Amino acid sequence: MLRNWIWTIVIGSCVIMLPGCETSSSSSSSPNTVLTVIPATVYLVAGRISDVQFVTAGGDGNYTNYTWSASSNSIGTVYGAGSTALYQSTSNAGINVIRVIDLSGNVGTATVTQE
């Protein structure tokens, strides 16, 4: 009987999170730090100038402060304005990685392939 009573106290103590009964957690202070770029993949015809609009989702939740960039301006340029950006291709072929960073440092990417 005494043994059952001791286990009840130990289990009850862990339920109310007394020191020594902590559980490990991999969650961070920000509930959704994944920054997604939509669309994630785009295929364009090289030799033809095209425009594509990108939109972000997730990240730190501050949907007005993003930094947009393209890995190769000779393939295309991205013009960011908050959570949306416009990509304008050149007539060159290649692969361009579109990158967006929010104020908390979360990064999202998309790939533009021009063939």
C-alpha positions in Angstrom: 0.0 0.0 0.0 2.8 2.4 0.9 4.5 1.6 -2.4 1.4 2.5 -4.4 1.1 5.8 -2.5 4.7 6.7 -3.2 4.2 6.0 -7.0 1.1 8.2 -6.9 3.1 11.1 -5.5 5.9 10.6 -8.0 3.6 10.4 -11.0 1.5 13.3 -9.7 4.6 15.4 -9.2 5.7 14.8 -12.8 2.2 15.7 -14.1 2.4 19.1 -12.3 6.1 19.5 -13.5 8.0 19.7 -10.3 11.8 20.1 -10.6 13.4 16.8 -11.6 10.5 15.7 -13.7 11.1 17.8 -16.8 10.7 16.4 -20.3 12.9 17.3 -23.2 11.3 19.2 -26.0 12.7 20.2 -29.4 10.2 23.0 -29.9 11.5 26.5 -30.3 10.0 29.8 -29.2 8.5 30.3 -32.7 5.8 27.8 -33.5 6.4 27.8 -37.3 9.9 28.7 -38.3 9.7 26.9 -41.7 9.7 29.6 -44.4 8.1 28.2 -47.6 8.2 29.7 -51.1 5.3 29.0 -53.4 5.7 27.8 -56.1 8.8 25.8 -55.0 9.7 24.8 -58.6 9.2 26.6 -61.8 10.2 25.6 -65.4 10.5 28.3 -68.1 11.5 28.3 -71.7 14.9 29.8 -72.3 14.9 32.5 -75.0 11.6 33.8 -73.8 11.3 36.4 -71.1 8.8 35.4 -68.5 7.4 36.7 -65.1 6.6 34.5 -62.1 5.1 35.6 -58.8 6.4 34.0 -55.6 4.6 34.1 -52.2 5.9 33.1 -48.8 4.2 31.2 -46.0 5.3 30.4 -42.5 8.5 31.9 -40.9 8.4 34.3 -38.0 4.9 35.6 -38.8 6.0 39.1 -39.7 4.8 39.2 -43.3 6.2 42.6 -44.3 10.0 42.3 -43.8 11.6 39.9 -46.2 14.8 40.0 -48.2 14.6 38.3 -51.6 17.5 37.3 -53.9 18.3 35.3 -57.0 21.5 33.2 -57.2 22.2 34.4 -60.8 21.0 37.7 -62.1 22.2 36.7 -65.6 19.4 34.1 -65.6 16.7 36.3 -63.9 16.1 38.9 -61.3 13.7 38.9 -58.3 12.0 42.0 -57.0 10.6 41.5 -53.5 7.8 43.4 -51.8 6.9 41.9 -48.5 5.6 38.4 -48.6 5.4 38.4 -52.4 8.1 38.8 -55.1 8.2 39.0 -58.9 10.8 37.1 -60.8 11.6 38.2 -64.3 13.7 35.8 -66.4 16.3 36.7 -69.0 16.6 34.8 -72.3 19.5 32.7 -70.8 19.3 29.1 -69.9 20.2 27.8 -66.5 19.0 27.2 -62.9 18.3 30.0 -60.6 17.7 29.6 -56.9 15.3 32.2 -55.4 15.9 32.8 -51.7 13.9 34.7 -49.1 14.9 35.5 -45.6 12.7 36.8 -42.8 13.8 39.1 -39.9 14.4 36.0 -37.7 16.8 34.5 -40.2 14.4 31.8 -41.5 15.2 30.9 -45.1 13.0 29.6 -47.9 14.0 28.7 -51.4 12.5 28.0 -54.8 14.2 26.8 -58.0 13.6 28.2 -61.5 14.9 26.1 -64.3 15.1 27.8 -67.7 15.7 25.4 -70.6 
